Amino acid sequence: MSVPAKVAAVMVDCNDVDVMVAFWGEVLDLEVKARYPDYVFMSRVSDQGPALAFQQVPEPRLGKNRLHLDLTSDDPESLAAHVIKLGGSRVEEHEMDGGISWTVLADPEGNVFCVTRSH
């Protein structure tokens, strides 16, 4: 019989833990729960969801990240503007048939994530 696993944290490799913790803490309204020399664990991204965590690594990110966060907001354009003010950037816009659209943004280290309107 297999034992089901649960996602405890989404770990993000980064070059500057403090920059990433400040950025994502502000974007997602998270707080630091535990800090170790090369790791920071933040609060859960939702009541039952995983924590967001950061691991300091020496090498830069190469290429597109293979896992990303999808964020929703009642006002995605205001959220995008807030992200840019915090040091993030706008990467591209997408729109599909049926009125589905999203904005691809990047955090200060270039990790991409998407923002769409809450449904």
LINHU-V795062 format. One record per backbone hydrogen bond with DSSP energy under -0.5 kcal/mol. CO is the residue of the C=O (numbers start at 1). NH is the residue of the N-H. Records with the same first field share a line. If there is no record, write none. Layout:
BEGIN
CO: NH + NH
END
This chain:
BEGIN
2: 4
6: 8
8: 51
9: 11
10: 53
11: 13
12: 55
14: 57
16: 20
17: 21
18: 22
19: 23
20: 24
21: 25
22: 26
23: 27
24: 28
25: 29 + 30
31: 43
34: 41
36: 39
38: 56
39: 36
40: 42 + 54
41: 33 + 34
43: 52
50: 45
51: 10
52: 42
53: 12
54: 40
55: 14
69: 71 + 114
71: 116
73: 76 + 118
75: 79
76: 80
77: 81
78: 82
79: 83
80: 84
81: 85
82: 86
83: 88
84: 87
89: 106
92: 104
94: 102
96: 99
99: 101
100: 96
102: 94
103: 105 + 115
104: 91 + 92
105: 113
106: 89
107: 110
111: 107
113: 105
114: 71
115: 103
116: 73
END
